[in-house]
Amino acid sequence: MTKTNLTRRSALIGAAGAGLAVGACSPKPGVFQPVDNGTFSHGVASGDPDQTSVMLWTALTNDGGGYRGVEVARDAAFTDIVFEQGGEITYVMMQPLGTLKILATGLEPGVRYFYRFRLNDTYSPVGVTATLPEGALDQFRIGVFSCSNFPAGHFNVYREAADNGELDLVIHLGDYFYEYGPGEYATEQSEAMNRVPFPAHELLTQADYVARHAQYKSDPDLQALHAAAPWILSWDDHETANDAWRGGAENHNEGEGSWQDRRQAALRAWYDWQPVREPETDLRQRRGSYEIGDLATLCLLESRLIARDEQVALDSFPLTSDADDTDPANLEAVATWKRDVVGAEDRTLLGAEQIADIQAACGASKAAGKPWRILANQVIMSRVNFPNFAKEMPGWLRWWATRNSEFARNFIMSTRFDIPFNLDMWDGYPAERERLFAALSDVDADIITLTGDVHSFWTNDLVDGDGHRIGTELVGASVTSPSPFSGFAAPGVDYGKMMIEANADVAHCNMEDHGYIRLTLTPEAADAEYIRVNDILSQDYRASLESQWRIRPASGGAVSPVERVS
């Protein structure tokens, strides 16, 4: 098998040089620069690789027809083209904006390729992609991202990973964009940064979702990471609407039409605007497994639209805010609520069919002797309760938080009873979590779970109800979305430390930084570097290592605990 001898860094430099050869202007050599305007102003992307193929994507602006196609080559100068596909198309009138997706086939396993699109005599920027490897593999590096909110800040995290991550694969765990309009969630500084959401209202129609996708893909830092490596993407909730479940969403309200119509419009736009393969029938079926040589099996989960039951509302909590937290009857009422309401056996998140497929993939991986089984998961899987804020939060901060909010007062008082941190997470579906863990245990499969959603760095143990270790959960911080307690931030108040002290399964929690996880897999270890950036409100930032964690392969039937390296 022939492989290019370029390093990742020189590959990107070469790609930038190729862009210059076809007319793209790059004042910063070696760093991806998008086309400011014109035909390919939304960049290029690749995704869903397997051992012999990869999906290639671009958008075409003001397409008047003619030849359109793609070239894939072993070299940045495109002298050794290995795949080419295209054709002529005629329009009655110019198309203002459309997308072009082509599956490049007949490629070799584990090879890095260069690709570019063409519309008549105009070429796109050059992207770098790769097929998944097969057979013996010494190392594979994955970047893990989630929660990129355009009006909340600059995508410095994407830029850092594109320039310095040296990634073989990007996994995006959802909340690639947000559905809110101006004046809503995390838009307070959007005007000052010239990042006001477009269209200027909440997304409801397919045209709305398309316009938001186009706005995000106009961002040069997002374009840079798309062009640097192939992506595997899942959605979480905001690609449709906040706290989505199979029958609706918290942010889908009366007067906004049919949920099924809105969901279908959002998914149609998502598939058109992402470098992903499309299911033959049901667009919700965004799940499956990927094999990474003899190192790992990656399972992509769908936990929103197929099987998820509606979230349990906190207003179902059985006690009033002033209830005595030492009264045995009150403690029994809370235990009953956790067991019979939150923990009801019939509540589902993934569904039996998906759990069976995960079991089969992980069982086959274990039988093949692969050291790693990775679940690309959307919401925290580990058990996490709120700290007792009535005790742990400083009195002055409790007063400030509750002075004009009865809801905040009731919430803070309810944390005296060890309530789950978020009922939208796996803690809202504990019976389903036990079914998944049991299925994995039945095939002796330990796991690493990669998680997004919560806008903070975590390192958690995955332990079943009987205390058996199933694996480790690595949770990445957001690209830009604010941390869960950003509205109650105060000097000297460390919410992450409170979480660690309140939860035996939580080894690390940082609720301040933005960043991503760089996970390096080898036969001997899985090393997770938590990379943070110090600023998202300007594009002048510094990156640093927040912490580093190491996991060893299971040995002798024992699942290894995670250890902090730095």
C-alpha positions as CSV (number, residue, x, y, z in Angstrom):
1,M,0.0,0.0,0.0
2,T,1.5,3.3,-1.1
3,K,1.1,6.3,1.2
4,T,2.0,9.9,0.8
5,N,5.1,10.9,2.7
6,L,3.9,14.3,3.7
7,T,3.3,15.1,7.3
8,R,-0.1,16.4,8.3
9,R,1.3,19.9,8.7
10,S,3.1,19.9,5.3
11,A,-0.1,18.4,3.8
12,L,-2.0,21.5,4.8
13,I,0.8,23.7,3.6
14,G,0.8,21.9,0.3
15,A,-3.0,22.2,0.1
16,A,-2.7,26.0,0.7
17,G,-0.1,26.1,-2.1
18,A,-2.4,24.2,-4.5
19,G,-5.1,26.7,-3.7
20,L,-2.8,29.5,-4.8
21,A,-2.1,27.7,-8.0
22,V,-5.8,27.8,-8.8
23,G,-6.5,31.3,-7.7
24,A,-7.1,31.3,-4.0
25,C,-5.2,34.1,-2.2
26,S,-3.5,33.1,1.1
27,P,-1.6,35.9,2.9
28,K,-0.7,33.5,5.7
29,P,1.3,30.6,4.3
30,G,0.6,27.1,5.7
31,V,-2.8,28.1,7.2
32,F,-6.1,27.5,5.5
33,Q,-7.7,30.6,4.1
34,P,-11.2,30.5,2.7
35,V,-12.4,32.2,-0.4
36,D,-13.9,35.5,0.7
37,N,-16.7,35.4,-1.9
38,G,-17.5,33.8,-5.2
39,T,-18.5,30.2,-6.1
40,F,-17.0,28.3,-3.2
41,S,-17.4,30.8,-0.3
42,H,-18.7,28.1,2.0
43,G,-15.6,25.9,1.8
44,V,-15.2,22.2,1.3
45,A,-15.7,19.2,3.6
46,S,-15.3,15.4,3.8
47,G,-16.9,12.9,6.0
48,D,-18.1,9.4,6.8
49,P,-15.0,7.7,5.6
50,D,-14.6,3.9,5.4
51,Q,-11.7,1.9,4.1
52,T,-12.3,2.6,0.4
53,S,-14.5,5.7,0.1
54,V,-15.4,9.1,1.6
55,M,-18.2,11.6,1.1
56,L,-17.0,15.0,-0.3
57,W,-19.1,18.2,0.0
58,T,-19.2,21.8,-1.1
59,A,-21.7,24.5,-1.7
60,L,-22.1,26.4,-5.0
61,T,-23.0,30.1,-5.0
62,N,-24.6,31.7,-8.1
63,D,-24.4,28.4,-10.1
64,G,-25.3,29.2,-13.7
65,G,-24.8,25.7,-14.9
66,G,-22.0,24.0,-16.9
67,Y,-19.4,21.5,-15.7
68,R,-19.3,20.7,-12.0
69,G,-17.3,17.9,-10.4
70,V,-14.6,16.9,-8.0
71,E,-11.0,15.6,-8.2
72,V,-9.2,13.5,-5.7
73,A,-5.4,13.1,-5.8
74,R,-2.5,11.7,-3.8
75,D,-0.6,15.0,-4.1
76,A,-1.4,18.6,-3.5
77,A,-0.5,19.6,-7.0
78,F,-3.1,17.1,-8.4
79,T,-0.6,15.4,-10.7
80,D,-1.7,12.0,-9.5
81,I,-5.5,12.0,-9.6
82,V,-7.1,8.8,-8.4
83,F,-10.8,9.7,-8.6
84,E,-12.7,12.2,-10.7
85,Q,-16.4,12.6,-11.2
86,G,-18.5,15.3,-12.7
87,G,-20.7,16.3,-15.6
88,E,-22.6,19.1,-17.4
89,I,-25.8,20.5,-16.0
90,T,-28.1,23.1,-17.5
91,Y,-30.4,25.5,-15.6
92,V,-33.2,27.7,-16.8
93,M,-32.0,30.4,-14.4
94,M,-29.0,30.8,-12.1
95,Q,-29.2,29.0,-8.8
96,P,-28.3,31.4,-5.9
97,L,-27.1,28.6,-3.5
98,G,-27.0,24.9,-3.7
99,T,-24.9,22.0,-2.4
100,L,-22.9,19.3,-4.2
101,K,-22.1,15.9,-2.6
102,I,-20.1,13.2,-4.3
103,L,-19.0,9.9,-2.8
104,A,-15.3,9.2,-3.8
105,T,-14.9,5.5,-4.2
106,G,-12.2,3.0,-5.2
107,L,-9.7,4.5,-2.7
108,E,-7.0,2.7,-0.7
109,P,-7.3,2.1,3.1
110,G,-5.5,4.4,5.5
111,V,-4.3,6.9,2.8
112,R,-4.5,10.7,3.0
113,Y,-5.8,12.4,-0.1
114,F,-6.3,15.9,-1.5
115,Y,-9.5,17.0,-3.1
116,R,-11.0,20.0,-4.9
117,F,-14.3,20.8,-6.6
118,R,-14.7,22.6,-9.9
119,L,-17.4,24.6,-11.5
120,N,-16.4,25.3,-15.1
121,D,-13.0,27.0,-14.8
122,T,-13.3,27.9,-11.1
123,Y,-11.7,25.6,-8.5
124,S,-12.5,25.4,-4.8
125,P,-10.0,25.6,-2.0
126,V,-8.2,22.3,-1.5
127,G,-9.3,19.9,1.3
128,V,-7.4,17.1,2.9
129,T,-9.2,13.8,3.7
130,A,-8.4,10.2,4.4
131,T,-9.9,6.7,4.4
132,L,-10.1,4.6,7.5
133,P,-7.2,2.2,8.0
134,E,-7.4,-1.5,8.0
135,G,-5.0,-4.1,9.6
136,A,-2.2,-3.3,12.0
137,L,-2.1,0.3,13.2
138,D,0.3,2.0,15.6
139,Q,-1.6,5.3,16.2
140,F,-4.8,7.1,15.4
141,R,-5.7,10.6,16.5
142,I,-9.3,11.9,16.9
143,G,-10.5,15.4,17.7
144,V,-13.8,15.6,19.7
145,F,-16.0,18.7,19.4
146,S,-19.5,19.9,20.3
147,C,-21.7,22.9,20.9
148,S,-20.5,25.6,18.5
149,N,-22.7,28.6,18.9
150,F,-22.0,31.2,16.2
151,P,-23.3,34.3,18.1
152,A,-21.6,33.3,21.4
153,G,-18.1,33.7,20.1
154,H,-15.4,33.1,17.6
155,F,-14.6,29.6,16.5
156,N,-11.0,29.7,17.8
157,V,-11.3,26.1,19.0
158,Y,-11.8,25.0,15.4
159,R,-8.9,27.1,14.2
160,E,-6.6,25.7,16.9
161,A,-7.4,22.1,15.9
162,A,-7.0,22.8,12.2
163,D,-3.6,24.5,12.6
164,N,-2.1,22.3,15.3
165,G,-4.3,19.3,16.1
166,E,-2.7,16.9,13.5
167,L,-6.0,14.9,13.5
168,D,-6.8,11.8,11.5
169,L,-10.5,12.2,12.2
170,V,-12.9,14.8,13.6
171,I,-15.9,13.6,15.6
172,H,-18.6,16.2,16.2
173,L,-21.1,15.2,18.8
174,G,-23.9,17.6,18.0
175,D,-25.1,21.1,18.5
176,Y,-23.2,22.0,15.4
177,F,-25.5,25.0,15.3
178,Y,-28.3,26.6,17.4
179,E,-31.8,27.3,16.2
180,Y,-32.4,30.5,18.2
181,G,-32.9,33.9,16.8
182,P,-31.3,37.3,17.8
183,G,-32.0,38.3,21.4
184,E,-32.3,34.7,22.5
185,Y,-29.8,32.2,24.0
186,A,-26.1,33.3,24.0
187,T,-26.6,36.3,21.6
188,E,-25.8,39.1,24.1
189,Q,-22.5,40.1,22.4
190,S,-23.2,39.0,18.9
191,E,-23.6,42.5,17.5
192,A,-20.2,43.6,18.9
193,M,-18.6,40.6,17.2
194,N,-20.6,40.9,14.0
195,R,-22.0,37.4,14.6
196,V,-25.7,38.0,14.7
197,P,-27.7,34.9,13.9
198,F,-29.2,34.7,10.4
199,P,-32.1,34.4,9.6
200,A,-33.1,36.9,12.3
201,H,-35.7,34.5,13.9
202,E,-36.0,31.1,15.4
203,L,-35.6,28.4,12.7
204,L,-38.8,26.6,11.6
205,T,-38.7,25.9,7.9
206,Q,-36.3,24.1,5.7
207,A,-35.2,27.4,4.2
208,D,-34.5,28.7,7.7
209,Y,-32.3,25.8,8.6
210,V,-30.5,26.0,5.2
211,A,-29.8,29.7,5.8
212,R,-28.3,29.0,9.3
213,H,-26.2,26.2,7.9
214,A,-24.9,28.6,5.2
215,Q,-24.1,31.2,7.8
216,Y,-22.1,28.8,10.0
217,K,-20.2,27.4,7.0
218,S,-19.2,30.9,6.0
219,D,-17.0,31.0,9.1
220,P,-13.3,30.7,8.1
221,D,-12.2,28.8,11.2
222,L,-14.9,26.1,10.8
223,Q,-14.0,25.9,7.1
224,A,-10.4,25.3,8.1
225,L,-11.1,22.3,10.2
226,H,-13.5,20.9,7.7
227,A,-10.7,21.1,5.1
228,A,-8.1,19.6,7.4
229,A,-9.6,16.1,8.0
230,P,-12.6,13.9,7.5
231,W,-15.5,14.3,9.9
232,I,-18.0,12.0,11.5
233,L,-21.0,14.0,12.7
234,S,-24.0,13.3,14.9
235,W,-26.7,15.7,15.8
236,D,-27.9,16.4,19.3
237,D,-31.0,18.6,19.9
238,H,-30.3,22.1,18.5
239,E,-30.0,20.9,15.0
240,T,-33.8,20.6,15.3
241,A,-34.9,22.3,18.5
242,N,-33.8,22.4,22.2
243,D,-34.4,19.2,24.2
244,A,-35.8,17.3,21.3
245,W,-37.3,13.9,21.8
246,R,-39.1,11.6,19.4
247,G,-42.5,13.4,19.8
248,G,-41.5,17.0,20.1
249,A,-39.1,19.4,21.8
250,E,-39.0,21.9,24.6
251,N,-38.4,24.7,22.0
252,H,-41.3,23.6,19.7
253,N,-44.3,25.4,20.8
254,E,-48.0,25.9,19.9
255,G,-48.3,27.9,16.7
256,E,-45.0,26.6,15.2
257,G,-46.7,23.9,13.1
258,S,-46.2,20.2,13.1
259,W,-43.2,18.8,15.0
260,Q,-42.8,16.1,12.3
261,D,-42.7,18.7,9.6
262,R,-40.2,20.9,11.4
263,R,-38.0,17.8,12.2
264,Q,-38.1,16.7,8.6
265,A,-37.2,20.1,7.3
266,A,-34.3,20.3,9.8
267,L,-33.0,16.9,8.8
268,R,-33.3,17.5,5.1
269,A,-31.2,20.7,5.5
270,W,-28.7,18.8,7.7
271,Y,-28.1,16.1,5.2
272,D,-27.8,18.5,2.3
273,W,-25.3,20.7,4.2
274,Q,-23.1,18.0,5.8
275,P,-20.5,15.6,4.3
276,V,-22.4,12.5,5.4
277,R,-24.0,9.5,3.8
278,E,-27.8,9.4,3.8
279,P,-30.0,6.6,4.9
280,E,-32.2,5.1,2.3
281,T,-35.6,5.7,4.0
282,D,-35.8,7.3,7.5
283,L,-33.6,10.3,7.9
284,R,-33.6,9.9,11.6
285,Q,-31.4,6.7,11.3
286,R,-28.1,8.5,11.8
287,R,-26.2,5.7,13.6
288,G,-23.8,2.9,12.9
289,S,-20.3,1.7,13.5
290,Y,-16.8,2.4,12.0
291,E,-13.7,0.2,12.1
292,I,-10.4,1.9,12.7
293,G,-7.8,-0.8,11.8
294,D,-7.0,-3.3,14.5
295,L,-7.2,-0.5,17.1
296,A,-10.8,0.5,17.6
297,T,-14.5,0.2,16.8
298,L,-16.4,3.4,16.9
299,C,-20.2,3.3,17.4
300,L,-22.2,6.5,16.5
301,L,-25.3,6.8,18.7
302,E,-28.6,8.4,17.9
303,S,-30.3,9.5,21.1
304,R,-32.8,12.2,20.1
305,L,-35.3,11.4,17.4
306,I,-35.8,7.7,17.1
307,A,-36.5,6.2,20.6
308,R,-36.1,9.0,23.2
309,D,-39.1,9.4,25.5
310,E,-40.0,12.9,26.7
311,Q,-37.8,14.2,29.5
312,V,-39.1,14.1,33.1
313,A,-39.9,17.7,34.2
314,L,-38.4,18.9,37.4
315,D,-41.8,20.2,38.4
316,S,-42.8,16.6,39.0
317,F,-40.4,16.6,42.0
318,P,-42.7,15.4,44.9
319,L,-41.7,17.9,47.6
320,T,-42.0,21.6,48.1
321,S,-38.9,23.7,48.4
322,D,-39.2,24.2,52.1
323,A,-39.6,20.4,52.8
324,D,-37.5,19.0,55.7
325,D,-34.5,17.1,54.2
326,T,-34.1,15.0,57.3
327,D,-37.7,13.7,57.4
328,P,-37.7,9.9,56.5
329,A,-41.0,10.3,54.7
330,N,-39.7,13.0,52.5
331,L,-36.6,11.0,51.7
332,E,-38.7,8.1,50.8
333,A,-40.9,10.2,48.6
334,V,-37.8,11.4,46.7
335,A,-36.5,7.8,46.4
336,T,-39.9,6.7,45.0
337,W,-39.8,9.6,42.5
338,K,-36.3,8.6,41.3
339,R,-37.3,4.9,41.0
340,D,-40.8,5.0,39.6
341,V,-40.9,8.3,37.6
342,V,-37.3,9.0,36.5
343,G,-36.3,5.4,36.6
344,A,-39.4,3.8,35.1
345,E,-38.4,0.6,33.3
346,D,-40.3,1.5,30.1
347,R,-38.5,4.8,29.5
348,T,-36.2,4.6,26.5
349,L,-33.4,6.7,25.0
350,L,-31.7,4.5,22.3
351,G,-34.3,1.7,22.0
352,A,-33.8,-2.1,22.0
353,E,-32.7,-2.3,18.3
354,Q,-29.9,0.2,18.7
355,I,-28.7,-1.3,21.9
356,A,-28.6,-4.7,20.2
357,D,-26.6,-3.2,17.3
358,I,-24.1,-1.6,19.7
359,Q,-23.7,-4.9,21.6
360,A,-23.0,-6.8,18.3
361,A,-20.4,-4.2,17.1
362,C,-18.7,-4.1,20.5
363,G,-18.8,-7.8,20.9
364,A,-17.2,-8.4,17.5
365,S,-14.6,-5.8,18.3
366,K,-13.7,-7.5,21.6
367,A,-13.6,-10.9,19.9
368,A,-11.3,-9.5,17.3
369,G,-8.9,-8.4,20.0
370,K,-9.2,-4.7,19.4
371,P,-8.2,-2.7,22.5
372,W,-10.7,0.1,22.1
373,R,-14.5,0.4,21.8
374,I,-15.6,4.0,21.5
375,L,-19.2,5.3,21.8
376,A,-19.8,8.7,20.1
377,N,-22.5,9.8,22.5
378,Q,-24.4,13.1,22.9
379,V,-25.3,13.6,26.6
380,I,-23.5,12.7,29.8
381,M,-23.8,8.9,30.5
382,S,-22.3,8.8,33.9
383,R,-24.3,9.2,37.1
384,V,-24.2,12.9,38.2
385,N,-26.2,14.6,41.0
386,F,-26.3,18.3,41.8
387,P,-24.2,19.4,44.7
388,N,-26.2,20.6,47.7
389,F,-26.3,24.3,46.7
390,A,-28.2,25.2,49.8
391,K,-25.0,24.3,51.7
392,E,-22.2,24.6,49.2
393,M,-23.1,27.9,47.5
394,P,-22.0,31.0,49.4
395,G,-24.9,32.7,51.2
396,W,-24.4,36.0,49.4
397,L,-24.5,34.2,46.0
398,R,-27.7,32.3,47.0
399,W,-29.3,35.6,47.9
400,W,-28.2,37.2,44.7
401,A,-29.4,34.3,42.5
402,T,-32.8,34.0,44.2
403,R,-33.6,37.6,45.0
404,N,-36.0,38.0,42.1
405,S,-36.6,34.4,41.2
406,E,-38.9,31.9,43.0
407,F,-37.8,29.3,40.4
408,A,-34.1,29.7,41.4
409,R,-35.0,29.5,45.1
410,N,-37.1,26.3,44.6
411,F,-34.3,24.8,42.5
412,I,-31.5,25.5,45.0
413,M,-33.6,24.1,47.9
414,S,-34.4,21.0,45.9
415,T,-30.7,20.2,45.5
416,R,-30.6,19.2,49.2
417,F,-32.2,15.9,48.0
418,D,-29.4,14.6,45.6
419,I,-31.4,15.2,42.4
420,P,-29.9,14.4,39.0
421,F,-27.8,17.1,37.4
422,N,-29.9,17.0,34.2
423,L,-32.9,14.9,33.3
424,D,-32.2,15.4,29.6
425,M,-29.0,13.3,30.1
426,W,-28.7,9.6,30.7
427,D,-29.6,10.2,34.4
428,G,-33.1,10.9,33.1
429,Y,-33.2,7.4,31.6
430,P,-31.4,5.2,34.2
431,A,-33.2,2.0,33.3
432,E,-32.0,2.4,29.6
433,R,-28.5,3.0,30.8
434,E,-28.6,-0.3,32.8
435,R,-29.8,-2.1,29.7
436,L,-26.9,-0.7,27.7
437,F,-24.4,-1.6,30.3
438,A,-25.8,-5.1,30.7
439,A,-25.7,-5.6,26.9
440,L,-22.0,-4.6,26.9
441,S,-21.2,-6.7,29.9
442,D,-22.8,-9.7,28.2
443,V,-20.1,-9.6,25.5
444,D,-17.3,-8.5,27.9
445,A,-16.9,-5.2,26.1
446,D,-15.4,-2.2,28.0
447,I,-15.9,1.2,26.4
448,I,-14.7,4.8,26.2
449,T,-17.6,7.1,25.8
450,L,-17.1,10.5,24.1
451,T,-19.6,13.0,25.1
452,G,-20.6,16.6,24.3
453,D,-23.6,18.8,25.2
454,V,-22.7,20.1,28.6
455,H,-20.2,22.9,27.6
456,S,-17.5,21.8,30.1
457,F,-14.7,19.3,30.5
458,W,-15.4,16.1,32.5
459,T,-13.7,12.8,33.2
460,N,-16.1,10.2,34.6
461,D,-16.2,6.6,35.5
462,L,-18.9,4.5,33.9
463,V,-20.3,2.1,36.6
464,D,-23.4,0.0,36.5
465,G,-26.0,-0.3,39.3
466,D,-24.1,-3.2,40.9
467,G,-20.8,-1.2,41.0
468,H,-19.1,-2.9,38.1
469,R,-16.8,-0.6,36.0
470,I,-17.9,-0.5,32.3
471,G,-15.4,2.1,31.1
472,T,-14.5,5.8,31.1
473,E,-16.4,8.8,29.9
474,L,-14.5,11.7,28.3
475,V,-16.6,14.9,28.0
476,G,-15.4,17.8,25.8
477,A,-16.0,21.4,26.5
478,S,-17.9,23.6,24.0
479,V,-16.5,25.4,21.1
480,T,-18.3,28.6,22.2
481,S,-21.6,27.9,24.1
482,P,-21.6,29.2,27.7
483,S,-21.0,26.8,30.6
484,P,-24.0,25.6,32.7
485,F,-23.4,28.1,35.5
486,S,-22.1,31.0,33.6
487,G,-25.0,33.1,34.7
488,F,-24.0,32.5,38.3
489,A,-20.3,32.9,37.9
490,A,-18.6,34.5,40.9
491,P,-15.0,34.9,42.2
492,G,-13.8,32.0,44.2
493,V,-16.9,29.8,43.4
494,D,-15.8,26.6,41.6
495,Y,-18.8,24.7,40.4
496,G,-16.6,22.0,38.9
497,K,-15.0,21.3,42.2
498,M,-18.5,21.1,43.8
499,M,-19.5,18.5,41.2
500,I,-16.4,16.4,41.9
501,E,-17.0,16.5,45.6
502,A,-20.6,15.5,45.2
503,N,-20.2,12.6,42.8
504,A,-18.0,9.6,43.3
505,D,-18.0,8.8,39.6
506,V,-16.6,12.3,38.6
507,A,-12.9,12.6,38.6
508,H,-12.6,15.9,36.8
509,C,-14.9,18.8,36.0
510,N,-13.9,22.2,34.5
511,M,-16.9,24.5,34.0
512,E,-15.0,27.5,32.8
513,D,-13.0,26.8,29.6
514,H,-13.8,26.2,25.9
515,G,-11.9,23.7,23.9
516,Y,-11.8,20.2,22.5
517,I,-10.4,16.7,23.2
518,R,-7.5,15.3,21.2
519,L,-7.7,11.5,21.7
520,T,-4.7,9.5,20.6
521,L,-5.2,5.8,20.4
522,T,-2.3,3.3,20.4
523,P,-2.3,-0.4,21.3
524,E,-0.9,0.4,24.7
525,A,-3.0,3.4,25.8
526,A,-5.7,5.9,24.9
527,D,-4.4,9.4,25.8
528,A,-6.9,12.2,26.0
529,E,-5.6,15.8,25.9
530,Y,-8.1,18.5,26.9
531,I,-7.1,21.5,24.8
532,R,-8.5,24.9,25.8
533,V,-8.4,28.4,24.4
534,N,-8.3,31.4,26.6
535,D,-10.6,33.7,24.6
536,I,-13.6,33.4,22.2
537,L,-14.7,37.0,22.2
538,S,-11.7,38.0,20.0
539,Q,-9.7,36.1,17.5
540,D,-6.5,36.8,19.4
541,Y,-6.3,33.7,21.6
542,R,-3.8,31.3,23.2
543,A,-4.2,27.6,23.5
544,S,-2.9,25.4,26.3
545,L,-3.3,21.9,27.8
546,E,-6.0,21.9,30.4
547,S,-5.3,18.3,31.5
548,Q,-4.3,15.0,30.1
549,W,-5.8,11.5,30.9
550,R,-4.6,8.0,30.1
551,I,-6.7,4.8,29.8
552,R,-5.1,1.4,29.6
553,P,-6.7,-1.6,27.8
554,A,-8.7,-3.9,29.9
555,S,-6.7,-6.8,31.2
556,G,-7.7,-10.1,32.7
557,G,-11.3,-9.2,32.8
558,A,-10.6,-6.0,34.7
559,V,-11.6,-2.6,33.2
560,S,-8.7,-0.2,33.8
561,P,-9.5,3.1,35.6
562,V,-8.6,6.3,34.0
563,E,-5.5,8.1,35.4
564,R,-4.5,11.7,35.2
565,V,-1.2,12.3,33.5
566,S,-1.0,16.1,33.8
